[in-house]
Amino acid sequence: MEPFDREGSADRPRSAGNKPTGRVIVIGPYLRVRRGDADAQASEGVRDSEARLEEAAGLARAIDLTVADTLIAPVSQIRPATYLGKGKVEEIIGLIAGHDIELVVMDCALSPIQQRNLEKAWNTKVLDRTGLILEIFGRRAKTKEGALQVELAHLNYQRSRLVRSWTHLERQRGGFGFMGGPGETQIEADRRLIGDRIARLENEIKKVQATRRLHRAGRQRVPYRVVALVGYTNAGKSTLFNRLTRADVQAADMLFATLDPTLRSLSLPHGGKAMLSDTVGFISNLPTQLVAAFRATLEEVLQADIILHVRDVSHEDAEAQERDVDAVLRQLGIDPDAGQRILEVWNKIDRFDPEQRENLRNIAARRPPERPCFLVSAQTGEGIEALLIAIEDRLAAKRTTLDLSIDASDGAGISWLHRNSEVLNKVLLDGRFDMTVRVDETKRDIVVSRFDAVPRVA
């Protein structure tokens, strides 16, 4: 594979909080697949080794690392000591020397022993996939909530690695990052101190969850419903979020461009309102520590009335990415195949020519009604109006439309209706307002009894 060259200095990577600029090599130690199995995986949309390695290199670039070279290292069986075979370990020693490598990224999950043995053999720092994703999250978290969740995941991940390094202080890492200098934070190797810090973080995150519950309860007192965006990282969620809400959330062509959750008001075509929530992007082999740590954030997805699964249909691994997102949703307790709660949004159709778009529309039209999809371009705005109408229709299906008449002098009642229902029509006639409102089922009985409202006949 051709190396990925990027400009950047060859300074040694530094601890979290500073941008690393060291030269790295990204290694894909993927299990060998027999020809028949490879054909079956290809037909199922499973990523090939080249695509997996390119994604790993993209993760390294996401924190400004200079990727000097990439290498696929086929593995017939995983070695308990070094993951790779002895011959491959020795071969990589030459690559490290030839490229002046200061960090090796292994696109797999390494045990503490494997990581330490590889660092000894290569005389350089080694980062596995879990550590790399955690490093990205540590640099991208901007809010206090995000920082707490990332730190908790960091410490849970590092606990075993730190205590195993008591006699190898030159290999220690800091409490928040993985690329710190030698012996920076020896106190982090103390299991009791780490455990105490984890306990404090868990208590703080419980407070975050309680605050979120209060905010959610406040939203439930008004007729706003929640629509949550989920999707593979770099699928265009933030761009779509900005398009739908006219917000200015950071959107960039990189993995995990945004991390912290954002909520904004969403205006629907017929005057209704909803809350739109943008969440962290998913990725294949997402560390379980992160799924657990970010549960407070992802509760917005759990509680959402509608989930928009944003997909980059122009990506060569779109089907594999869809399965990865579905797998994370199942980890959260959401069945992607159950009910009418999930709408698929096929984004980036502006990258296709007219004939290809027509083919996509035909494919979408043949989708089962319980799993509909909508073709959009968050960049150009194509298809956005149809998506908004579909969101409004789904939300309306869970609410009741009522007709009522109220005296124009009843300002308190009219104000209450505007705050607690969606006013579809309001006409002043002979000193009274004839109104059509749409209310949540929890408010239906109140409106019927207080305003003598009657359900609208379809």
N, C-alpha and C positions, 0 to 999 in steps of 0.2 A: 504494500500500500504506500502511496506517496505521502511524504510527511506534510503536516500542516504548518506552514511557516507563518509566524506573526511577528510584528515588530514589538520590541520591548527589551528592557535591560535584563542583564543576567544576574541582578542582585539576588541574594538569598531570600527565599520567602520568609515573611515575617508573621508574627502572631496576629490573631483576629483583631480587627480594628484598623489595620493598615493594608493597603492593597499589595498582594504578592505579585512579584514580577519574575520569579525564578523559571528556569527552563525545566520542562517536565516531559516525560514520555508516558503515553497512555497505552496500557497493555490489556488486551482482551483475552483472558484465559478461559476460553469456552470449550465445553465438553464436545468431543468429536461426535458427529451424527452420521449414521449409516445412510447410504444413498436413498434407500426406500423411506427411511424416517424423514430425511431432508425433504423429499418430494411431498410427503404428507404434511409436514410443517409449512411448506410453501403454500400448499393449497388452502391451509387454514389461516393464512395471513400472519404466521409467526415470523418475527424478525430474523433476518439472516445475520451472520457475524459482522459483515461490513456495516450494516445499519446500526447495530448495537455499539460497535466501536466508534462510529461517527457521533452517536449521541453522547458517549462517555467523553469524547474529546470536546464536545460542546459544553458539557458540564464543567470541564476544566477551564475553558475559555470564559465561562460565566463569572469567574472570579479573577479574571485578567491574568491567568497563567499563560505562559508562552509554550504552546505545544510544539516541541521540537520534532517529535516523531510519534507514530502510532504503530502498534504491532499486534497482530492476532497470534496468540500462542495456543494452538489446539491442545486439549488435555484429554488423555484417554481415561485417566482416573485421578481423582484429587489426592495429592500427597498430604498426609497429616502434618508434616513438618513445615513444608514450604508451598503447598498447593500445587506448584509446578514441579515437573521432573527435574532431576539434577542437571541434565544437559541443557535444558532451556534456561535454567537459572544462570549457568555459566555463560551462555550465549548473550544474555541480557547484560552481563557485566561489561562486555565489549561495547554494546550500544551506549551504555551509560557513560563510559569513558570517552567514546567518540563524539558524543553530543554535549559533553559537559553538563550532564543532567544533575539537578539538585533535588528532584522529587519524582517518584514513580507512582503513578495512579494505576491501581489494579481494579478492573471493572468486574468485581466480584465481592463477596463478603468474606473477609479473612478473620480467622481466629486470632486472639492475642499472640499465641505462640508462632503462628505462621507469619504474622506481621513482623514480629521481632526477629525471627530467623532470616527473613528476606532483607530486613534493614542491615543485619550483620553481614550477609553475603554480598550485598550491593554497596555497602558503606554509604547509604543515602536514606533519606526519609521515604516511607512508603505509606500511601493512603488508599484505603479500599473504597468501594462505591458508597457504602453507608457514611463513612467519614467525609467523603467529598460532598455529598448532598447536605450533610449537617453543616459543613463549612460554608456552603452557599447560603443556607438558611441563616446562619449566624451573621453573615455580612448583610443580608437583605432585610432582616427584621428591624423595623423602625419604631414601632410602638412598644410601650412597656409590656403589654400583653404578649406580643410576638417574641420579645427578648426573653421573657420568662419561660415561655414554652420551648424555645430553642435551647436555652441554657439547661433546662431539665433534661431534654433529649441528649445533649452533649454529655452531661455528667453520668447519666445512665449508661451511655455507650462507653465512656472512658473508664468507668470504675474498675473493671477487670484489667484493663490495659495498664492503668496507673499502678495498681498494687502489685502487678507482676513485674514492675520496673524498678523495684526498690534498689536493686544492686546495679542498675543500668541507668543512672541519672542522665547520661548523655543522650538517652533516647526518650526522655520524658517530654510530655506536651503540656501546654498550659491548660487551665480549666475550661477556657472558652473556645480554643482553637486547636488545630492539629499540626501546625507548621511552625511552632515557636522554636526559639533557639534552645541550645543544650541546657538542661537543668534549670529552666526558668522558674518553675513553680513546684518545688519539691513538696511543699505542704499539701498539694492536691493529691499526693499519693497516699495520704492518710485516709484509710477507709472510713473511720469514724467521722472525720470532718466532712468528707464527701456525703456520707449518709445524712449528716445533720443539714447540710446545704440542700440536699434533695428534699428532705422533709419540709424545710422552710418554703422551697419553691412550690411544692405540692399544695401547701396551705395557701400561698398567694394565688395559685391558679384556681383554687376553690373559690376564693374571693372574686376572681375574674368571672367564673361561672355564675356566681350569685348575682354579680352586676349585670351580666348578660341576661339572666332570667328577669331581672327587674326591667331592663330595657325592652325585653320581649313582651312582658306583661303590659308595659305602657303602650306598645304598638297594638296589642290585642284589644285595648280599650277604645281604639279608633278603628274605622273600617279599612285599615291598610292590611293587605296581604303581602306575604314575602315570596319573592321569586329569587332563587339562588342559581348562580352560574357555577358549573363544574366543568372540568375538562382536563385534557393532557396539557402539561406545561407548553407554552408557546402555541397554543391552538387559536389564540386571538381573543381570549376572554376579556382582557382589559380594554382592548380596542372596541369590542362589542359593548362593553359596559359604558364606555365613553360615548359611543354612538347613541345608545338607548337613553342615557340620562343627561347627556350634554355635560358630563363631568370632565375632569382633567387628570385622571389617574394615569400614573406612568405606564406606558405601553412601549415595548421594545422588542426587536427580533432577537430574543435570546431566551434561554431556559431560565425559568423562575425570575422573570423581570420584576414581578411584584410578589409580595409575600403576605403582608398584613391585610386582613379583611376590611372591606369598605362597603358601606350601605349608603344608597342614595334614593331619592324619590323617583319613581318611574311613572310618567304620564301616559295613560292609555287613550286610545283613539276617541272614545266617547266621554271623556272628561273624568274617568275614574283614576284612582291612584293606587300604586303598589310600592313596596320597598324592594329594591334590587340589591342583592348581595353578591359581591365578587369575592371568591375564596382562593386559597392557594392552589396552584396547579398540581396535578397528580403526575406520577411518572412510574415507569415499570420498576418493580422491586423497591417500592417506596419503603424505607425502613419502618419496621413496626413501632419503634420508639417514637417516630414522628407522628404516626397515625394516632397513637395514644396521647402524646403531648399536645397535639393540636385538636383534640376532641372538643375543647372549649370553643375554639374557633369554628370547627365544623358542625357544631350544634345548630348553626344557622341553616345548614343543609338539611339536617335531621328534621328541623321544625318547618321548613319551607313548604308552602302550598304547592308550588311548581318548581321543578328542577330543570334548568336548561343545560343539557349536555352539549357543550360546544366542541365540535370536531373540526380539525383541519383536513378537509377532504382532499386537498391538493398534496398532502404528504404521502409518500410511498408506503408508509406503515400505518395508514389511517385505521385499518381494521384491527391491527394489533394494539394500537393505542386505545381504541374503543374497548377492547377486552380488559386492558389494564385499568381503565377508569371504572368499568363495571366491577372489577375485583375489589377496588378500594371502597366503592359504594357498598358492596356486600360486607366488607370489614366493618363499616359503620352501621350495619343493620338495615340497609336499604336494598330492596330487591329491584334491580333495574328492569325486570320483565313483568313486574306486578303493577296492575292498575294504570291509570291515565295521568300519573303524576309527572312523568318525565317526558319532555319534548327534546328531540334531537335537533341541533342547529348545525347544519353543514356549512361551515364558514369557508371563506377565501375562494368563492366561486369565480371571482374576478380573474383568477389565474388560468381559467379554462377558456377555450374558444367557444363560439356559439354552438357548434355541433356537440362538443363535449358537455356543455351545460344542458342541452336537450336530453342527452343520454342520462345525465344525473337526475333530471326531472322525471324521466320515465322510471328510473330505479326507485325514486322517492315515492312515486304514485303507486307502486306495487308493494309498498311497505304495509305491514298489518296495521289496522286502525289503532290498536293499543300501543303502538310504538311509532307515531308519526314523526316526520322530519321536515325541516324547512331550510331551503337553500338561501343563504344570505352572503353578502360581502360587508363585513363590518367596516372595511376601508372605504367603500364607495357608497354604502347605504342601500344597495340593491337587496330586495326581499325583506327589509326591516318592517315595513308597514304590515305585510302579511303575518309576520311573526308577532307583532304587537296585537293584532286582531285575534290571533290564536290564543295568546296569553289572556286577553280580556275574556274571550269566550269560556276558557277553562275556569277562570276565577268566577265568572258569572254563574256557571253551572252549579257552584256550591252555595249560591245565595238565592234569596227569594225576592221577587219583584212585587211591590205592593202599591196600590192606589189609595190615596187619602185626600181629605179636604180639611184645611186648618184655617182658622180665623187669622186675617192679616195682622191683627193686633197682638197675636200670641208670639211675640219676639223670642221668648225663651224657648218655646217649642220648636220654632223654625230653626233657631240656632242649634238646638240639640240634634235635629235631623241632619243638618249639614255636617255636624261633627261626628255623628255615629252611623251615618248611612251614605250611600252614593245617590245623589239627587240626579235622576235621569231627565225629569221634566218638571217645570214649575210655571203655572199660568195663573195670573191674578184675574178673578172674575167675581164681581159683586162683593167686594170686600173680603174674599176668601182666596186662599191659594189652593188650587188643585195640583197635587204633586204626585209624581211617580218616583218611588225610591227603591233602591236595591239594598237589602240588608243581609248581614250574616245571620245564620240560623240562631246564634246565641242572642241576637237582638230582636228576632222576629216577634216573639210574644209581647215584648215591651211595646213595640210600635203598634201592633194590632190592638192591644188593650188601651194604650194611652191616646191614640189618634183615631181609633175606630177604622183602622186600615183593613183593606180586603186584598187578597191575592189577585194579581192580574191574570185574566184569562188569556191563554196563549192564542 
